[in-house]
Amino acid sequence: MPTKGNEEDTDLWQAYVFSRFPYLHIKKKRWTDLIRRDNFVPGKFSRLCSRHFVDGEPSVLHPYPELFAYNNYKEVDDQRGKSSILKRETTVTPHSHTNDTDVREAPNIKQTTSRSYLVDGEGNCHTIFLPVSNEVTVETTKNQTSSETMFQMPLHHEYINPIPYRPTFCDSETQTDLSMNDIFELEANIKQMKFDQENLVKTEEKPCLTAEFVDKITSTDKNVSSYLGIPSVMALLGIFAILDKASPSLKYWRGHEGTHHDAKYQLESSTKKPGPSRKLSRYNEFLITLLKIRLALPSFLLGDIFGISESRVSQIFSTWINFMNTVFTPLLKWPNSKKVRKHLPKSFRTTFPKTTCIIDCTEIFIQKPTTPSAQARTYSTYKQHNTYKMLVSITPTGAFNFVSNLWCGNVSDRYITEHSGFLDNIKAGDEVMADRGFLIRDLLLERKATLNIPPFTKKCAQGKGRCLLSRDITKTKKIAKQRIHVERAIGRLKNFKI
């Protein structure tokens, strides 16, 4: 439908009446679907001419446009009511034959300007429907079985385009005969190509992010602190120098049984390490350990960055964790009692001047073990969960001076204190502050030390039969005020990332 016209075709369009698209969305969509124009969206000034309506305009019986080229400009009801034989009879009219040629007249057409007629091509050409205005008579010879009536197609509407001819394609099959020698030769060629491809992949240099990444995280003090948790580059190099000097030849961790005895290459400097050489330097392995502790990066990501496998990253991390524990544990020294009292905070000087350490146990949640025996040993009735437990000790200033190994969650505080090695650090005259659960007064008396815990309730005639005296309540508050420091230290230990 043209949006505007010119002087030459003004007379042509005077015979038509243009109808506005309906405002109702459902009716407008129905009009658009019947037009069958790709990517067409009717606008404010879009109109549809009377050629497409049965009554020349939208009516009660025919509110939608029904006459188009794709349906031969016929009503939908008429097409459905007629059979294929009747359609063929109305389209093609038989005529008598002459001696040499067979001339067929065009069928009687009432409105040649408002209908489209069937045009058949020869061979496999598809059938299309086109609008017509002039009739053309075609003569054929007697040998042909049919004659056609063709018409010239005017394109009065800008949205009517000629339908392109689409040829018909046929599939064909070809059988190729191969001998067994040919098949064997092809299989050999395929194997050789796969072998060459694998060798090519191995020889190619794989892009590795190791050098660039290491330079990035160790370039400045800020990057070292952010990525590795070490305050400066000099501190990082100093710590690695201590570790490198402690063990020039480090053996990968393979459990307590696999790494219990030193290998020959570790005892003799002239003996080389057996097996393939390590892909990473000791410095890069040290960085992997710090990255995993600081940022909790997954092993597969560290493997991609440093060009190693995920299992190798896990082995490196286990090795360096145990190695650093061996080297740095002696640095966690038990301070002298005189030095502790010299730097005693003011809050302790007035209330508990002889205190040398504050102890407490903490538990860490773990996954539920698979075996029933392990479940029973690690289940904590206090936490109602499977846990590991450890003993922690701090000085009155808040510094850690003892951290025990991990124990099963159902072990009592007294058992851990007795068997963890904590009592070996207690000297005569020391005073240990703890919670009510640490019933270790007899163990400390053997070393001429004292225990400072909140007092227990005593029998009384009031209430439930047990109560605290006023002086006991005052002492409990004072101990709780000072013992809170160890709980805060444990919180920092669990939440802090190096």
C-alpha positions, 0 to 999 in steps of 0.5 A: 500500500503506497504511503503517498502518490504523484501526479502520474498515478493520481488517476490510477488511485482514484478508483480505490478507497483506502481504509485506516488500520483498526485501533484495536490491537487484536484486529490490527494484528489480524490485518497484519497477519493477512497481509503477509508482509515481512517486517511490516509494522503499520504506522499512523498513516498506513492504509489498505486499499479497497481491492483487498476487501470483498465489499470494497471496505471493511463491513460487518460480514467481511471486516478483514482483508481477504483478497490477496495475490497469495489466494488468487484474489478470491474469498476464503469461503469460496476456496474452501467450498470448491473442490480441486476439480471445480477449481481446475475447470474454472481455471482452464477451459478446453478448446477444439484442436486445429491441424497444426496448432491448438489455440486456447482462449482465456477464460471469461474474467469479470474483473481483470484488475481485481483478481490474480490467476494461475500461471504454470511454468514448464517442467518442474517450475513451481505454481505461483499466483499473480495479479493480472490486467491483460490477457495473453493467448499462447499457441502450442503444438499438437504433441504437447499435452496441455496449453497455458493461459499466461497474463502480464503482471502489473505491480500497482502495490509496492508490497507485491514483489515477483516471486523468484523461481526456485529450481528443484534439486535431485539427490544422487548417490555414488558407490565407491569401491575400495579394496582392503589394501586401500582401507589399510593404507587409509587407517595407517595414514590416519594413525600417522596424522594423529601421532604427528599432531600429538608430537606437535602439541607436545613440542609447542610452547604452552602459554604460561602465566607463571613469570608474569603473575609472579612479577605482578604479585611481588612487584610492590609492597602493596601487592605482596601484602594483598596477595600473600599477606606479608607486610613487604617485599623485604619481609617476603625475601627474608622469610624465604631465605630462612626456609631455603636455608633450613632445608636445601633439598625438600622432599614432597610430602607423602604422608607420615609413613612416606616422609618419615625417613630422609632420602639418600639425596637429602643426606648426601649433597652429591646425590641427585634427586631421582625421577623427573626434575621439578617444574617449579622453583622452590620460591614459586612453590612457596608463593603457591602456599602463601596464595592458597592460605591468603586467598583460598584459591582452588588448586585447579586455578593455581595449577593453570597459573603455574602450569602444573596439575591440580594434584601437584598443587595439593602435594606442594601445599601439604609439603610446605605447610608441614615444612613451615610448621617444623621451621617456625614452631620453635619461634613460638617460645614460652616467655620468661615469667619475669618478662611477663610480669614486667610488661603486665597490663594495668588491669592485671597488676591490680587484680591478678599480678601473678598471672603468666598465661590464660588458657582455653580450648576451642573447637573447629567443625569438620565433616562427618567421618564415614566410619562409626568409630571416627564419628564417635571420637570426633562428636562434641556434645558441647557443639552438637557436631563433629569437631577437632579441639585444641588448647590455646594459651596467651600472655596477659598482653594477648600474644600466643605462647602455646598452641597444641595439636588437634584432638578429637572433639570428645576429648576433655579439657583436662586430658588435652592439658595433661597430654599436649605438652602445656604443663612442661612450660609451667614453672614454680610460682606461675598462675594460670587463668582458665574457665570452670571446665579446666579441673587441673588444680592438682596437675598444677600443684605438682609443679608448684603453680596455682590455678585461677578459675571462677568459683563454683556454687555452694549449698545454701538454704535458698533458691534451688539449694546452690548459690554464689556468695557475694564475694564469689560473684565479685571474683567471677566478674573480675576473672571473666573481665580478664579471661575475655582476652583469650576468647578474642584471641581465638576469634582472631585466630579463626577469622584472620587471614595472613 
